[in-house]
Amino acid sequence: MVTLAKQIEDYLKALLAASKNSSIEISRNDLAQIFMCVPSQINYVLETRFNSDVGYLVETKRGGGGYIRIVKLGLE
């Protein structure tokens, strides 16, 4: 059985793969609505699966107009 964290990770990686510049920007709340989860679940995925150790730069802004920006660094 695939975990929710894995589903979110796969979704974000698919968006990155489809991106022309190896980066995406998405609303944390929109992402939470897509997966019917709390925003803290999104934070968990970002912290554990999209960090600099595995080749990603993550920038976030919280609040009403908040976003998540993920950039694949191409270190692989």
C-alpha angles and dihedrals in degrees: 000000000000115000124230090245090055091049091052091046092050092048093051092046090051090052090050092049090053092048118102094215101037092250137098136190121202138161114257090219093050090051091048090051092050091055096033093234139120119271090246088068088058089051090053092054092048093049096046104034107024107049135122092263089069097037107271135117113207123194121182137184119192127209137056096322093033125143144179119230118192122187123188106221097202095230093139 
